[in-house]
Amino acid sequence: MTNLFDLSGKIALVTGASRGLGNNMARALVEAGADIAVTARSMDSLVPVQKEFESRGARVFPLVLDVQKEESILEAVKKTEDYFGRIDILVNNAGVNKRKFAVDYTWEEWDWILDTNLKGSFFMAREAAKGMIRRKYGRIINIGSGTAFFGYKTVAPYSAGRGGVKQMTMCMAAEWAEHGITVNCICPGWFITDISRKQFEDKKWSGHLLERLPAKRFGEPHDLDTALIFFASEASAYVNGQTICVDGGFSTGDCPAPSSVAPPSVG
């Protein structure tokens, strides 16, 4: 039986690929056989990424991209298609956040967050989809967040944008399915990366979260690999407009009593 998860010969473009979850997702695609365009706002940050991925046997095309600027999006998609001939897989990962109470956000901060996380993802998908429609094939994977499902303090703009990504995914899937394109969404939960590791060292904060996590551990970047490759490959050819929460069960809503409280009797 053909390996439905094999990405050999496929061309992927990953935004925000120089660090964090985006870097790990790009690596997973390369390990599955894809050649790849990797983007970041600085070319210097992509030099080690290119070297590593080329050492793994992939063709790699590094690109400077600012998803807040339409001209940068247009240029990145065109250059990738000129270099590789096409884009088969788009991973919309680039994102930003700033934590504040809702009454303290400025107009400019709202625009910065939404323009990156929602508007940027929309227009990256729009541009990549044009070529995919012509070729009658494509895989678009939007990266959302657990904040698309729950309300949290200090992240109102971020949550609004991630919720929008989830809804946008379904609309795009409905429009582009007839052209052989699938559009799906991955919503990570609480993940430890090099960027976020210091935050997780706050024992009071992290301990509170662990009480609510059925898996009793935080996510590591590699935990996203299977969902990503599933959506990127032929294994998900008939899966469209869907969102997978990769969150250790956090989205089940199970909120156990504090460890100091005895559980109720059973029976």
Buried (B, 14 or more C-beta within 10 A) or exposed (E): EEEEBBBEEBBBBBBBBBBBBBBBBBBBBBBBBBBBBBBBBEEEBBEEBBEBBEEEEBBBBBBBBBBBEBEBBEBBBEBBBEEBEBBBBBBBBBBBBBEBEEEEBEEEBBEBBBBBBBBBBBBBBBBBBEBBBEBEBBBBBBBBBBBBBEEEEBBBBBBBBBBBBBBBBBEBBEEBBEBBBBBBBBBBBBBBBEEBEEEBEEEEEBEEBBEBBEBEEBBEBEBBBEBBBBBBBBBBEEEBBBBBBBBBBBBEEEEEEEEEEEEEEEE
